[in-house]
Amino acid sequence: MDRAAAAARYQELPLPSTTEESWRFTDLRGFDPDSFGSNGATALAAQPGLLDIDVGAIAHVGEGGIEIERAPEGIRFEILDENHPRLGELVGTDEKFAAHNAAVWKHGLLVEVPAGVELDQPLYVRIANSVDGGSLFWRLLVVAGPQSRFTLIEEYASSTPDLAGYTNAAVELFVAQGAKLEYVSLQNLSRETWHFASHHARVERDAELDWVTGGFGSKKGKVRIQNDLAGPGATSRVTGAYFSDGTQHLDYDTFQEHMAPSTTSDFAFKGALRDQSTCVWRGMIRVERDAQKTNAYQENRNLLLSEKAHADSIPGLEILANDVRCTHAATIGQVDREQLFYLMSRGLPKSEAERLIVRGFFSEILDRIELEPVREALGAALEARIPEA
């Protein structure tokens, strides 16, 4: 990866504005990525995360560096070499924040599981920003060898709830023939942290990617998620759950790229919004000319828990093949007043009634999550956002 070229690309690309279609609902005025200091911490901050789970490997990442606590034998779970041949293959420098990451990232992790290896316990990475007014650039490169099977959990957090910062992540996932990767990415940063991320996966012949993303924290930014179905029989499933309140703004930009025949993708995102918060979901399914027998689905559903909350949902299709099945769905709605009245008439306070409605709203999406501790932690985090009476 040529850092000088990436830095030049970052400088020449303007800060995205609402005149660009993909940024139409995310206004970055008042944000200057260069105003945040670089690094500045010498130690890693430790604080509890969303998950309490037995894991086979642990890495802690912060402005002060990377600490690898343990890792199973027979795999690579180590500091990422900036000269790794696959680095930048999926997330390059074609976008302002990806270019910024490529130019200045200092802390990265390589996870490589050889062919045929199956891991019983998840691998876990915790990324925490702890420097007020600081920036944290993070890079993850995952290589799942042919016929390997494992789970990787990545969690973003902040050392204090009001920490002001800028985090920028680039994640590249390579899922080789016949492999199965479960990838979980949870974001619970402080309400004063700007968060930008590019997550890009390439799924080869008969391989399977099961991806879970959860969004609870941060101030504003954009998370880009792309899956390339690159080999016949490749399958990807992405399950997203998010909850915003206060003046938070969450933005998800998803892309399902079908490059080979007989591939399947299934993206489902659900979000609940309170107070004056706003959310954007933009999804695109693209089917290339040779990708016949594609089966692709995308959906986004939003539940508005206040009159001032606002969601934008923009599904899209670009189909160049003629023997495909592609469908999408998007809904934005208020809490059903009849449901709320019914529950309150049975003696439940409003907050508890809302909690039950939110639980029901998210139940279908949570049922898609195979890993029980992740499913339970996400459900608890979602319910915890409903204020007590």
C-alpha positions, 0 to 999 in steps of 0.5 A: 500500500503506497501511503504517499499516494493515499495521502495525496488522494485524501487531500485531493478528494473534497469532504463529501457534501449533500450534493452527492447522492450517497451523502444526500442525507448526511451533512458533514458541515462543521466536521474537519477530520484534520482537526483531530490529533493523531494517537496521543495515548501510551496505554490501552483503555479498559472498560466493559463491552456489550458482550460477555462471551468465552473466546479463543483469542483477544486483541485490544486496540487503542491509540496506544497500540495493539495488545494481543492477549491470547490466540489459538495455535495454528492460526495467524492472529497478529499485528498486520504488516503494512506490506501484506500483499492483500492489503488494500485489495478490497478497500482502496483509496477511491473515497475520502475516508478510505483514503484517509485510513490508507494514508495514516493507519497505524494499528492493524490486525491480521487474522488468517485461518488455514484451510480446513481449520475449524475453531470452536470459540470466537476470535474477539477484537476490541477497538476503544478510543480514549483520547479526547479530541483524538483520532483512531485509525483501525485496519483489519484483514481477515483471510478464511482459508478453503473449508475453514470455519470460524467466528470473528467479533469486532467491538467498537467502544469509547473510554467515556460516554462523552469522549470527543473523537474521530474513528476511521475503520477499514475491514477486508474479509476474504472468504475462500472456497467452501469456507464459512465466516461468521463476522460480528461488528458492534459499534457502541462509541460515545455520542461525541465520536464521529465514526466512518468505516468501510467493510468489504468482503469477497466470498468465493465458490460455495463459501458462506459469510454470515455477518451481523452489524449493530449500531448504537453509538457515535455522533455522525458518520457513515458505515459502508458494507459491501459483499462481492459474491465472486464465485458460483454458489457463494452466499452472504447474509447480513443482519443489521440492528440499530437504535438511535436517540438524542441527536444521533445520526446513523448512516448505512450504505450497503452494496450486494455485488453479484459477480458469478452465477448461482449466488445468494445474498440476503440483507436485512436491517431494522432500526428504532429511533427516538428523540430527534435522532435520524438514520439513513439506510441506502442499499444497492443490489447489482447483478453482473451480466454473467451472474445468472440464477442470482437470488438477492434480497434486501430490506430495511424497516424503521420504527419511529418512537417519537414525532421528531425522529426521522429515517430515510430508506433508499433501496436500489436494483441494478440488474444486467442479467435476465435470469434472476430473482431480486426483491427489496422492501423498505418501511418507516412507521410510528409505534402502533397506537392500538398496540400501545393502548392495549398494553397500557390498558393491561396495566403496563407503564408506557416505557414497559409497553414500548419495550415490549413493542420494540422487542417484538419489532426486533425479534425477527432480525434477532432470530437470524443471529446464530450465535446465542450470546451475540443475539442476547447481547444485541437484544439487551442493548436494544431494549436498554435504550428505552427509558425507564418510567 
